[in-house]
């Protein structure tokens, strides 16, 4: 390995403080895995899996089950592969760098889609129809999806993500109704609490904030600060306005 290709130890680390890429506590994750494992799935499909932490925990809880995680982020997928190897699960899981749009993957007994419905389409209704196609009869879908706890004001929207609109999310009741219309019954409805949100958002920023404090003159410092400050402004604006629902859905059969 030459000096030009050697890893840089002065670059900002990426998401090392996060266990899950979303506002999800250990207690809630444990309960979710327990409920899903009770259905004894033979196969699990994780859409927009990132590093697949919940996927790996579910496979560990169901000996013999096999899983596939689909994502476009190569670094996250490699983190998932390393975790699978460390936990003795490498032979039962595939982390695939591919798009989930129109995927021809076979229906699975459990489909996970946590904060990643955009990987299946532009709107939750279309994503839910895709999830119904991808789950086997008698299986389960665990969907993590944003919703408005209250409709944000125009001033609030202007401080969120670029182009933020009140049409970006539904209210929780509307989201559940969309799931029913797509061919599901809601077995379990729960929402991330403020502690889960604050832990996630703080951990999402923490690595780079600490790095920036120690490297103010680094060539990447200005861009890193701009990104951190913009995200913090958005978070502290949608705090208490944007919610995250976790819906455990049972497919209806004809």
N, C-alpha and C positions, 0 to 999 in steps of 0.2 A: 504494500500500500504506500503510495507516494504522499508527500506532504500536501499535494493538491487535492487528494481524495480522502485524506484522513478525516475522521469525525472532528468537528469543531466543538471544543468544550466551553467556548465563550458564547454560544448561541442560547437563546431563551429556551428552557425546557417546555415540553408540551403536555399539559393535562395530567401530570403525575399525581396530583392531589385527588383526582376523581376516581372513584370506584365504578360508578355508573355515569353514563353521559346523559344525565337528567336528574331532576329533583326526586330522588328515590332513596329512602332510608334503608338501613339494614333490616329493621323490623318488618317494613312493608315488603321488601324483596323476599325475605324468608317466608312470609305468609303467602305471597304469590306463587313461589316455587312449590310450596306444600300443596296448594290447591291444584295447580297444574299437574304436579307429579301424581296426584291421586287418580287422574284419568288414565294413567299408565300409557303415555304416548310411545309409539314405536319410532316416530320421527318428528323432528322439530325444524321449522324454517324461521329464520330471523331476518326480517326485512330491514335494511338500513342498520345493520348489526353493530357498526363500530367495532369495538374489540369484544363484543359478545359476552359480557360478564353474566347476564341473566341466563343466556343460552347455556353457558358452561355449567352454571349452578344447577340448571334443570337436568342436564345430562348426567351430572354427578348424582342427582337424586333418583334417577331412573336408570339403573344398570341395564345395559343393552340398547338403550335408545341411541339413535344417531341424529346428528344435526348438521344443518347447513346455514351459514351466515353469509348474507349478500350485502356488499357495500362497495363504494367507489373509492374509499380512502385507503390507500395502500399501507400507510403507516399504522392506522388503527387495526387493519386486518393482520398485520404482522405482530402487533401487540397481542391480538387474540390467539394467534398461533403459538406464540411463546407461552402464554398462560395455559393453553391446552396441553402443551408438552409438559409443563411443570406439574400439572395436575393429573397426568396420566390419561388424558382424554384425546390425545392427538389422533388416535386411530378411529375415533368415533365422530369427528367433526371436520367439516371442510369450511374454510373461510375463502369465499370466492369474490374476486374483484370483478364485478359485473353490475350492470344496471338491472333494477327490478321492474322497470317498465315493460309490461307485456311478457313477463318471465314465463318460460315454459317449464319451470320446475313443477314436479308433481305435487298434488295436494298433500299436505302434511297433517298429522294429528294435532299438532299445536303450531300456531303461527304467532310469532312475536313481531310487533311493529311499534316500537317505543319512541315516540317523538320523531317518526320518520315516514309519516304517511305521504309526504311530498315525493318520496321515492317511487310511489305508485301512481301519481297523477297530481293534477293541479288543485283538486278540491277533495274534502273529506268524503263526500258522497261517492265520488268515483273510486276513491281508495277503499272504501268499505265494500263496494261491489267487487273489487279485485280481491280483497281479503276473503270474501265469501267463496270466490272461485278457488282460492289457494288453500282452503281448509277442508279437510275430509269431514264427511257427515259424522256426527258424534264427537267431533274434536272441539278445540277451543282456540279462540283468538284473544290475545292480550294486546289491546291497543292503548298506547299512550298518546293522547291528543290534546292540543291546546284548546282552551275555550275562554270566553270573556266572563269573568265574574261579574262585571258590569260593563256596559258599553263605554269605551273611553271617549273623552272629549277630543275635539280637534287639536287643542293645545297639547294634550298628552300624546296623541298620535304623532305629532310633529317631532317629538323627542324620542320616539321609539326607533325601530329599524327603518332604513330608507324606504319610502313609499308605503309606510304602514297605513292600513285602512281598517275601518270598522268591519269591513266585509272579509277580513283575513281569517276571522274565527266566528264560530257560533256560540250561543249560550249553551250551558250544559244540557238543558232539557232538549234543545234542538239537536244537539249532537247525538244524544241517546235515541231520539226519534229517527235520525238518519240511519243509525245502526239497525233499528228494527225494520225500516223500509228496505234495507239492503239484504235482509234475510237472516237476522240474528235475534236472539233474545238475550237481554243483559243478565248474566248470572251474578255479576258483582260490579258495583259502581263505587269508585273511591277517587279522591282527589289529593294531590300533593298538598301538604300543609306548609305554613310559613317557614318552619324550621328546615324542612327539606329544601325549599327554594333557596333559603339563605345559605345553607351549606353548599348547595350546588353552585350557585352563582359566585360565592366567595372562592370556592375551590377552582372554578373555571378560570378565574383571574389570577389566583395567588402566585403560581409559579412565575408568571411574567412580571407581576408587580414587584416581587422580591428581586428578580433578575434586573429589572429596570433601575431599582434603587441602587444596585451595585455597579451598573454599567451605563451611567448617564451620558458618557461620551461615545458609546459604541455607534457604529454606522447604522445599526438597526433601531437605535433607541427612539428616534423621533417617530418612526412609523409604528413602533410598538406602543408608544404612549398614546398616539392618536387612536389606535384601535382600542386600547384599554379604556381610555376616557369615554369614547363613544359608546362602548358596550355598557360601561357602568352607568352612564346617563340613561340609556335605554332601560336597563334593569331596574334602576331606582324609580323610573317612571312607570313601568308596567308592574312593579311590585304591588300586590294586592288587587291588580286589575286583570292581569292574565293568569289564568289557572291552567293546571295540567290534570286532565282526567285519565284515570286508568280504568278501562272497561274490559272486563272478562266476558267474552261473548260466546254464546252457544249457537251454532248454525241450525236454523230450522230446516226440516226435511219435507219433501213433497208428500 
